[in-house]
Amino acid sequence: MKNTYFTSYFPLISILLFSTSLSISTVMHVIDYLKTFGIYDGMLEFFSANGIKLALFILFALIYFMVFSALKLIANTVTELSLLFFSKESTGESLTKIRGGSSFYLIGGALSLLSIQFIVGIAAVFVVTSVIYFVFIVYQISSALTSYSLIGLVLFQVLFWFTFLLGNVYLFVRLYNSVMASLPI
């Protein structure tokens, strides 16, 4: 197809696929925990089993959809910002070249549905898909960049995502420690 907007709906479908697979996996684990703690039987007095599963699925699907949508927004902003800093082109041809890379996430989202039983498998599919997409981006825009600009673009992306992940892990650990310290044990 020559229409540049043919793949414009792929990111939405990818987000829905990853959100669905993670939601189903999370619901299965949460129900196991509820049964272990003895809460599930009490919930069955008020709701049906399918009602509980559906409510949990909708809740987790919404949460995962928001997380993946935010990650997509951040990724697009970082990619375009790195192109602003390191690319000399002004027509935006690089952005049209990398638009087709969303098909990798579509394939990854479909593969994530195959590993619903293993939440680590879904995360591994997402990470591998992201690495493949990153390599695709670098390959597609390498012709428009000098070697120093390409190194700068790769370092900018890697440093941003490393800092982003490290910052979130640090905040999670601090929050966890503060909650544990405030418990009256």
C-alpha positions in Angstrom: 0.0 0.0 0.0 1.2 3.5 -0.8 -1.1 5.2 1.7 1.1 6.4 4.6 -1.8 6.2 7.1 -2.4 2.5 6.5 -0.6 1.5 9.7 -2.0 4.4 11.8 -4.3 2.1 13.8 -1.6 -0.5 14.6 -0.5 1.2 17.8 -4.0 1.2 19.2 -4.5 -2.5 18.3 -1.1 -3.3 19.8 -2.0 -1.5 23.1 -5.3 -3.4 23.2 -3.6 -6.7 22.6 -0.9 -6.2 25.3 -3.4 -4.8 27.7 -5.7 -7.8 27.1 -3.0 -10.4 27.6 -1.7 -8.7 30.8 -5.2 -8.2 32.2 -6.1 -11.9 31.7 -2.9 -13.0 33.3 -3.2 -10.6 36.2 -6.8 -11.6 36.8 -5.8 -15.3 37.0 -3.0 -14.4 39.5 -5.3 -12.1 41.6 -8.0 -14.7 41.8 -5.4 -17.3 43.0 -4.3 -14.8 45.7 -7.9 -14.1 46.7 -8.5 -17.8 47.1 -5.3 -18.3 49.1 -6.3 -15.5 51.5 -9.9 -16.7 51.8 -11.4 -13.6 50.3 -12.8 -15.1 47.1 -15.4 -17.2 48.9 -16.8 -14.1 50.6 -16.9 -12.3 47.3 -18.9 -15.1 45.8 -21.7 -14.3 48.2 -22.3 -11.0 46.6 -21.1 -11.5 43.0 -21.0 -14.4 40.6 -17.6 -15.9 39.6 -17.9 -14.5 36.1 -18.9 -11.1 37.5 -15.8 -11.0 39.7 -13.6 -12.0 36.7 -15.2 -9.5 34.4 -14.9 -6.6 36.9 -11.2 -7.4 37.6 -10.5 -7.7 33.9 -12.1 -4.3 33.1 -10.1 -2.7 36.0 -6.8 -4.2 35.0 -7.4 -3.6 31.2 -8.0 0.1 31.9 -4.9 0.4 34.0 -2.7 -1.4 31.5 -4.2 0.6 28.6 -3.4 3.8 30.4 0.2 2.7 31.1 0.9 1.6 27.6 -0.7 4.7 26.1 1.5 6.8 28.3 4.6 4.8 27.3 3.7 5.3 23.6 3.3 9.0 24.1 6.6 9.2 25.9 8.3 7.0 23.3 7.0 9.2 20.4 8.1 12.3 22.1 11.6 11.0 22.9 12.0 9.7 19.3 10.9 13.0 17.8 13.0 15.0 20.3 16.1 12.9 19.4 15.4 13.5 15.7 15.2 17.2 16.4 18.6 17.2 18.1 20.5 14.9 15.8 18.8 15.0 12.4 19.5 17.7 9.8 16.4 17.0 7.6 13.4 19.3 7.8 10.8 17.4 5.8 10.1 14.7 8.2 10.9 11.8 5.9 12.4 9.9 8.8 9.1 9.8 10.7 7.3 8.4 7.7 10.0 5.7 7.4 9.7 4.5 11.0 5.8 4.6 11.0 5.8 1.0 9.6 7.6 -0.2 12.7 4.4 -0.3 14.6 3.7 -3.6 12.9 6.4 -5.1 15.2 4.3 -4.2 18.2 1.2 -5.6 16.5 3.0 -8.9 16.0 4.3 -8.7 19.6 0.8 -8.1 20.9 -0.5 -11.1 19.1 2.3 -13.2 20.5 1.7 -12.0 24.0 -1.8 -13.5 23.8 0.0 -16.9 23.4 1.8 -16.5 26.8 -1.2 -15.5 29.0 -0.2 -18.1 31.6 3.1 -16.5 32.2 3.2 -12.8 33.0 7.0 -12.9 32.7 6.6 -14.2 29.1 4.4 -11.3 28.2 7.0 -8.9 29.6 9.7 -10.7 27.7 7.7 -10.4 24.4 7.2 -6.7 25.1 10.9 -6.1 25.8 12.0 -8.1 22.7 9.5 -6.3 20.6 10.8 -3.0 21.9 14.4 -3.9 21.1 13.5 -5.0 17.6 11.5 -1.8 17.1 14.5 0.3 18.3 16.9 -1.5 15.9 14.3 -0.9 13.1 14.2 2.8 13.9 18.0 3.1 13.9 18.3 1.2 10.6 15.6 3.3 8.9 16.9 6.7 9.9 20.6 5.9 9.6 20.7 7.1 6.0 19.6 10.6 7.1 22.2 10.9 9.9 25.9 11.2 10.1 27.8 8.6 12.2 28.2 11.0 15.1 24.5 12.0 14.9 23.5 8.3 14.9 25.6 7.6 18.0 24.1 10.6 19.7 20.6 9.5 18.8 21.2 6.0 20.1 22.8 7.3 23.3 20.0 9.8 23.8 17.4 7.0 23.6 19.3 4.5 25.7 20.1 7.1 28.4 16.6 8.4 28.6 15.0 4.9 28.9 17.7 3.8 31.4 17.1 6.9 33.5 13.3 6.6 33.2 13.3 2.9 34.3 15.9 3.5 37.1 13.9 6.4 38.4 10.7 4.4 38.5 12.4 1.5 40.2 13.9 3.9 42.8 10.5 5.6 43.4 8.8 2.1 43.8 11.5 1.0 46.3 11.2 4.2 48.3 7.4 3.9 48.4 7.6 0.3 49.4 10.1 1.0 52.2 8.0 3.9 53.5 4.9 1.8 53.5 6.7 -1.1 55.3 8.2 1.3 57.8 4.8 2.8 58.7 3.2 -0.6 59.4 2.8 -1.2 63.1 4.7 -4.5 63.4 
